[in-house]
């Protein structure tokens, strides 16, 4: 009975298992991603994490130790030249396991195992996300003072911004009122000009000349002459 034995032998002998893990580690270093079962991926994680940590110190001893595990010169040079630069600031957790479902045939649980620092899409998403803040009880007074000072600074900045916004609004209102008054004056001028044009265009009424009162005068003269003639006739 194998009670308490947590090591997974992967149904292989020691030599076979070590050779398989060595080849898988070399493939992961060269291609940065491999497809395998979840059980093999978990075993490979325990195998490759110490190798990746060892590659952070680039010296002859580290290269020889890593070569004793990988047995591949190309993967060793790739590890120390490119991979070590990417994982230099990472304290651990160099790999990621993404489950992809079950395999047809034996229904084994499959996954994709990759190096964390070489997945550019996830790195962009993490960079675009908000930065997490940590809270600690150490130095609470100093941090509270700093936070209060920051709050005061932000309040002052907000007040200044509101004052500037109000000043800009007043200026814009004044300009709008001036423009409106100018528009009104221009409209009045246009109306006055139109009225003047209408007055100039309207024709003056023609003055009808009254007929001369000559005929009645002649009639009066003729009547006087008749009266004078009649008077003379009477004298005669």
C-alpha atoms as one frame of an Amber mdcrd trajectory, in Angstrom:
protein
   0.000   0.000   0.000   1.283   3.463  -0.890  -0.259   5.546   1.877   1.415
   8.941   2.379   3.511   8.727  -0.799   2.856  12.021  -2.629   5.517  11.695
  -5.306   4.044  10.892  -8.709   6.107   8.265 -10.548   4.119   8.821 -13.766
   4.051   5.027 -14.333   7.766   5.069 -15.245  11.048   3.965 -13.802  13.547
   6.507 -12.488  15.757   6.653 -15.597  12.788   6.928 -17.945  11.131   9.568
 -15.802  14.267  11.747 -15.483  14.951  11.545 -19.240  11.357  12.533 -20.026
  11.415  15.512 -17.654  14.790  16.629 -19.062  13.433  16.581 -22.602  10.269
  18.400 -21.574  12.294  21.078 -19.750  14.498  21.592 -22.832  11.403  21.898
 -25.041   9.816  24.408 -22.661  12.976  26.549 -22.620  13.340  26.493 -26.399
   9.671  26.974 -27.389   8.417  28.790 -24.224   5.181  26.707 -24.375   4.310
  23.003 -24.582   1.137  20.859 -24.632   1.071  18.000 -22.117  -1.043  16.355
 -19.431  -1.714  18.049 -16.108   0.129  15.333 -14.159   3.294  15.712 -16.272
   3.064  19.500 -16.091   2.933  19.443 -12.284   5.934  17.124 -12.173   7.812
  19.315 -14.678   7.144  22.416 -12.586   8.976  20.892  -9.622  11.787  19.840
 -11.942  12.361  23.080 -13.851  11.873  25.744 -11.146  15.278  25.084  -9.480
  16.928  25.124 -12.930  15.433  28.513 -13.757  16.525  29.887 -10.375  20.048
  28.580 -10.974  20.233  30.392 -14.322  20.039  33.803 -12.614  23.749  33.512
 -11.690  25.634  33.242 -14.968  28.918  31.505 -14.127  30.682  28.297 -15.084
  29.440  26.321 -12.108  25.786  27.244 -12.741  26.079  26.336 -16.412  27.585
  22.935 -15.581  24.882  22.170 -13.009  22.127  23.119 -15.457  23.755  21.081
 -18.235  23.791  18.020 -15.930  19.979  18.220 -15.821  19.159  19.267 -19.395
  21.919  17.497 -21.356  21.443  19.952 -24.242  23.850  22.771 -25.137  21.333
  24.762 -27.177  18.755  24.839 -24.403  21.434  25.793 -21.855  22.620  28.741
 -23.991  19.002  29.811 -24.607  18.304  29.643 -20.896  21.272  31.776 -19.830
  21.093  34.260 -22.724  17.371  35.073 -23.128  15.265  33.422 -20.428  17.475
  34.526 -17.516  17.104  38.195 -18.515  13.308  37.939 -18.477  13.021  36.188
 -15.110  15.745  38.207 -13.365  13.291  40.208 -11.232  10.838  37.372 -10.572
  11.291  35.604  -7.203   9.483  32.432  -8.303   6.451  31.110 -10.138   8.121
  31.044 -13.541   5.539  28.777 -15.219   1.790  28.796 -15.812  -0.565  25.841
 -16.402  -3.681  26.462 -18.505  -6.127  23.539 -18.625  -7.526  22.759 -22.093
  -9.925  19.886 -21.418  -9.646  16.119 -21.723  -7.897  14.032 -24.372  -9.804
  11.683 -26.635  -9.045   8.032 -26.023  -7.888   7.832 -22.396  -9.738  11.001
 -21.223  -6.530  12.385 -19.721  -6.711  15.974 -18.502  -4.680  18.142 -20.896
  -3.109  21.568 -20.420  -0.747  24.156 -21.883   2.367  24.888 -19.835   4.181
  28.162 -20.593   6.748  30.558 -19.186   4.982  33.482 -17.526   7.279  36.262
 -18.782   6.933  35.306 -22.451   3.143  35.635 -22.753   2.918  39.188 -24.133
  -0.884  39.345 -24.240  -1.321  38.641 -20.529   1.532  40.995 -19.668  -0.205
  43.847 -21.556  -3.476  43.143 -19.737  -1.718  43.138 -16.361   0.055  46.407
 -17.210  -3.218  48.026 -18.250  -4.910  46.957 -14.989  -4.936  49.048 -11.836
  -2.000  48.791  -9.459  -2.808  47.036  -6.190  -2.088  48.800  -2.903  -0.989
  47.051   0.267  -1.952  48.123   3.753   0.291  47.501   6.716   0.123  48.529
  10.357   3.776  49.485  10.556   4.401  53.200  10.729   0.731  53.983  10.809
   1.174  57.505  12.135   3.624  58.590   9.469   1.474  57.095   6.729  -1.635
  58.762   8.140   0.208  62.097   8.176   1.327  61.546   4.587  -2.192  60.654
   3.534  -3.633  63.715   5.277  -1.044  65.924   3.561  -1.899  64.355   0.230
  -5.610  64.897   0.891  -4.950  68.560   1.710  -2.881  68.986  -1.435  -5.603
  67.418  -3.536  -8.206  69.673  -1.894  -6.104  72.775  -2.653  -5.631  71.644
  -6.228  -9.378  71.033  -6.587 -10.154  74.507  -5.170  -7.730  76.134  -7.588
  -9.227  74.162 -10.460 -12.771  75.201  -9.461 -11.731  78.861  -9.199 -10.128
  78.716 -12.626 -13.237  77.072 -14.046 -15.479  79.759 -12.518 -13.232  82.517
 -13.900 -13.352  80.937 -17.328 -17.155  80.669 -17.103 -17.424  84.361 -16.143
 -15.188  85.355 -19.049 -17.224  83.245 -21.442 -20.480  84.738 -20.122 -19.122
  88.285 -20.559 -17.998  87.527 -24.081 -21.376  85.993 -24.902 -23.223  89.050
 -23.519 -20.961  91.400 -25.472 -21.524  89.382 -28.618 -25.279  89.405 -28.018
 -25.306  93.201 -27.514 -23.201  93.657 -30.647 -25.611  91.441 -32.553 -28.572
  93.499 -31.282 -26.890  96.794 -32.285 -26.063  95.409 -35.703 -29.663  94.204
 -36.095 -30.991  97.658 -35.173 -28.608  99.280 -37.668 -29.750  96.886 -40.359
 -33.396  97.653 -39.610 -32.727 101.425 -39.723 -30.923 101.047 -43.035 -33.827
  99.032 -44.432 -36.301 101.719 -43.301 -34.185 104.429 -44.953 -34.047 102.414
 -48.159 -37.817 101.908 -48.116 -38.378 105.667 -47.593 -35.966 106.464 -50.415
 -37.630 103.951 -52.713 -41.226 105.119 -52.091 -42.225 107.636 -54.853 -43.318
 111.136 -53.818 -47.038 111.821 -54.371 -47.724 113.976 -57.443 -49.163 117.401
 -56.683 -52.212 118.075 -58.846 -52.211 121.584 -60.209 -55.410 123.435 -59.529
 -57.051 124.929 -62.657 -56.715 128.647 -62.951 -59.827 130.582 -62.143 -59.734
 132.697 -65.316 -63.115 131.916 -66.742 -65.091 133.297 -63.800 -63.054 136.515
 -63.978 -63.909 136.893 -67.620 -67.526 136.215 -66.812 -67.396 138.899 -64.114
 -65.781 141.320 -66.537 -68.425 140.591 -69.157 -71.178 141.109 -66.598 -69.608
 144.447 -65.539 -69.332 145.535 -69.102 -72.947 144.615 -69.668 -73.950 146.631
 -66.605 -71.900 149.612 -67.799 -73.463 149.321 -71.292 -76.906 149.182 -69.821
 -76.124 152.265 -67.738 -74.936 154.205 -70.688 -78.050 153.268 -72.616 -80.166
 154.578 -69.797 -78.291 157.931 -69.792 -78.701 158.310 -73.444
